[in-house]
Amino acid sequence: MYWLSGLTCTDDNARTKGGMQRYAAELGVALVFPDTSPRGTDVADGQNQYDLGKGAGFYVNATEPPWSEHYQMYDYVTRELPELIECELPILPGVKSISGHSMGGHGALICALKNPGAYRSVSAFAPICNPMVSDWGQGCFEAYLGEDQQAWEAYDATALVTAGAPPIPLLIDSGTGDQFLKVQLYPQNLQAACEARDFPLTLRMQEDYDHSYHFIATFIGEHLAYHADKLYND
């Protein structure tokens, strides 16, 4: 299972805070933790902006300079990294699932929606469901993809479902106490798009939970069991 982390995170956050390893070991599932952006002294950054640049790749293929030189996170997650993992490690080729948190939840959703059949299952914690109307999404999309909002639709889960993405069951957990729920995440927009198409969505609003890794650690066992069932039985 590929786990995509959120804004400001590195691959280390989920490994140390998510509590996933015990469940993964019991279920026989390998975990892969990509970083959230390219790194290095020659990589463009957001000039002290936490929500743009390093740590904020948003899992898109940037088309605008200076970001386009290195910020090809969509290709990295969906093509380059799986090819490397399947070549170098003893795992089943082509048998993979994807999940993530916040910006990474957005990434997990779009990777699955844009690649029918590539993932056995997808889930997300507190994902940015409609980044085109989110301040986080708008800022990064304009920088990485330019001002044409039609280009943004290719990386927006709500827009992809509305445009006819092939159905794959979506499992989403969000907390009712999440400080970003009403101003950044917009799960209700994705829910409406799914209902309009009879698209399979399980949206669980967990009472009083916030946006933190405590929330993830509480329910990650259920998510990994869900993915393991799909990985082994589908």
C-alpha positions in Angstrom: 0.0 0.0 0.0 1.3 3.4 -1.0 0.7 6.1 1.7 0.8 9.7 0.6 1.4 12.3 3.3 0.1 15.8 3.7 1.4 19.4 3.6 4.7 20.0 5.3 5.3 16.3 5.9 8.1 14.1 4.7 8.1 10.3 4.3 9.1 10.2 8.0 5.9 11.5 9.5 3.6 8.6 8.8 6.2 6.1 9.6 6.8 7.5 13.1 3.3 8.7 14.0 0.7 6.6 12.1 1.1 3.3 13.9 0.8 1.4 10.7 3.6 -1.1 10.9 2.1 -3.5 13.4 -1.1 -3.9 11.4 0.8 -4.2 8.1 3.0 -6.9 9.5 0.0 -8.9 10.8 -1.7 -8.5 7.4 1.3 -9.2 5.2 1.1 -5.8 3.5 4.2 -3.8 2.4 4.0 -0.1 3.1 5.6 2.5 0.8 6.0 6.1 2.0 6.8 8.5 -0.8 8.0 12.0 0.1 5.6 14.9 -0.5 7.8 16.9 -3.0 11.2 16.8 -4.6 14.1 17.8 -2.4 17.5 19.4 -2.9 19.3 22.7 -3.1 18.4 23.1 -6.7 14.7 22.5 -6.3 12.3 25.5 -6.4 10.7 26.4 -3.1 7.9 28.6 -1.8 10.0 31.3 -0.1 8.9 30.5 3.5 5.4 29.4 2.4 4.5 26.2 4.1 1.8 25.4 1.5 3.8 25.8 -1.7 7.0 24.2 -2.8 9.0 21.7 -0.7 6.6 19.6 1.4 3.7 20.7 -0.8 4.0 19.0 -4.2 0.2 18.3 -4.3 0.9 15.1 -6.4 0.5 16.9 -9.7 2.8 17.2 -12.7 3.7 20.9 -12.8 3.7 22.6 -16.1 4.7 26.1 -15.1 8.3 27.3 -14.5 10.2 27.0 -12.2 8.2 24.2 -10.8 8.0 22.1 -13.9 11.7 21.2 -13.8 11.3 19.0 -10.7 7.7 18.9 -9.5 6.4 15.8 -11.3 5.0 14.1 -8.3 2.0 12.5 -10.1 4.3 10.6 -12.4 6.6 9.8 -9.5 3.9 8.2 -7.5 2.0 6.4 -10.2 4.8 5.3 -12.5 8.4 5.9 -11.5 8.3 4.7 -7.8 6.1 1.6 -8.5 8.5 0.5 -11.3 11.5 0.8 -9.0 9.8 -0.9 -6.0 8.6 -3.8 -8.1 12.0 -4.2 -9.7 14.0 -4.1 -6.5 11.8 -5.7 -3.8 10.1 -9.1 -3.5 6.5 -7.9 -3.8 3.7 -8.9 -6.2 4.0 -6.8 -9.4 0.9 -4.7 -10.2 -0.8 -5.6 -6.9 -1.1 -2.3 -5.0 -3.5 0.0 -3.1 -3.2 3.6 -2.2 -4.2 5.8 0.8 -3.2 9.1 2.3 -3.9 12.1 4.5 -5.1 15.6 3.7 -3.0 16.7 0.7 -2.0 13.0 0.5 -5.6 11.9 0.7 -6.3 14.2 -2.3 -3.3 12.5 -4.0 -4.6 9.0 -3.3 -8.0 9.8 -4.7 -6.8 11.3 -7.9 -4.2 8.6 -8.5 -6.9 5.9 -8.3 -9.5 7.8 -10.2 -7.1 8.7 -13.1 -5.7 5.1 -13.4 -8.6 2.6 -13.7 -7.4 -0.8 -12.6 -4.0 0.3 -11.4 -5.0 0.1 -7.7 -7.0 -2.6 -6.0 -8.4 -0.1 -3.5 -8.2 3.5 -2.3 -8.9 5.2 1.0 -8.2 8.6 2.5 -8.1 10.4 5.8 -9.4 14.0 5.8 -8.6 14.4 2.1 -8.8 17.7 0.2 -11.7 16.5 -1.9 -12.3 19.6 -4.1 -8.9 21.5 -4.2 -10.2 23.8 -7.0 -12.3 25.6 -4.3 -9.8 25.2 -1.5 -7.3 27.9 -0.6 -4.5 25.2 -0.4 -5.5 23.8 -3.8 -6.0 27.1 -5.5 -2.6 28.4 -4.5 -0.7 25.3 -5.5 -2.7 24.7 -8.7 -2.2 28.3 -10.0 1.6 28.1 -9.3 2.1 24.6 -10.7 -0.5 24.4 -13.5 -1.1 28.0 -14.5 -4.3 30.1 -14.5 -6.4 27.9 -16.8 -8.7 26.1 -14.4 -9.6 23.4 -17.0 -6.1 22.1 -16.3 -6.9 22.0 -12.6 -9.8 19.6 -13.2 -7.5 16.8 -14.0 -6.2 16.8 -10.4 -9.5 17.4 -8.5 -11.3 14.3 -7.2 -14.7 16.0 -7.3 -14.2 17.2 -10.9 -12.9 13.8 -12.0 -16.0 12.0 -10.6 -18.3 14.6 -12.2 -16.5 14.2 -15.5 -17.1 10.4 -15.5 -14.2 8.7 -13.9 -14.7 4.9 -13.9 -16.1 3.8 -10.5 -13.8 2.5 -7.8 -15.1 2.3 -4.2 -13.9 5.3 -2.2 -13.4 4.9 1.6 -13.0 8.3 3.4 -12.7 9.1 7.1 -13.0 12.7 8.2 -13.3 14.2 11.7 -16.2 16.5 12.6 -13.8 18.4 14.8 -11.3 18.9 12.0 -10.3 22.6 11.9 -9.9 22.4 8.1 -13.2 20.6 7.4 -15.3 23.5 6.3 -12.6 25.7 4.8 -10.2 23.3 3.0 -11.5 19.7 2.7 -15.1 19.9 1.2 -16.1 16.3 1.5 -19.7 17.3 0.9 -18.8 18.4 -2.6 -17.3 15.0 -3.4 -20.3 13.3 -1.8 -22.7 15.2 -3.9 -20.8 14.4 -7.1 -20.8 10.7 -6.1 -24.5 10.7 -5.4 -25.3 12.3 -8.7 -23.5 9.4 -10.5 -24.3 6.6 -8.0 -20.5 6.4 -7.5 -19.5 4.1 -4.6 -18.4 6.3 -1.7 -18.2 5.4 2.0 -17.8 8.7 3.9 -17.4 8.2 7.6 -17.6 11.4 9.7 -15.9 10.5 12.9 -17.3 12.5 15.8 -15.0 15.1 17.3 -11.8 13.8 15.7 -9.4 16.5 14.3 -6.8 16.6 11.5 -4.0 15.0 13.5 -2.0 11.7 13.3 -4.0 10.7 16.5 -7.0 10.5 14.2 -5.1 8.4 11.6 -3.6 6.1 14.3 -7.1 5.4 15.6 -8.6 4.1 12.3 -5.5 3.0 10.3 -6.0 -0.6 11.3 -9.5 -0.6 9.8 -8.1 1.0 6.6 -5.2 -1.5 6.3 -7.6 -4.4 6.8 -9.8 -3.0 4.1 -6.8 -2.8 1.7 -5.5 -6.2 2.6 -8.9 -7.8 1.8 -8.7 -6.1 -1.7 -5.1 -6.9 -2.3 -5.5 -10.6 -1.4 -8.9 -11.4 -2.7 -9.7 -9.1 -5.7 
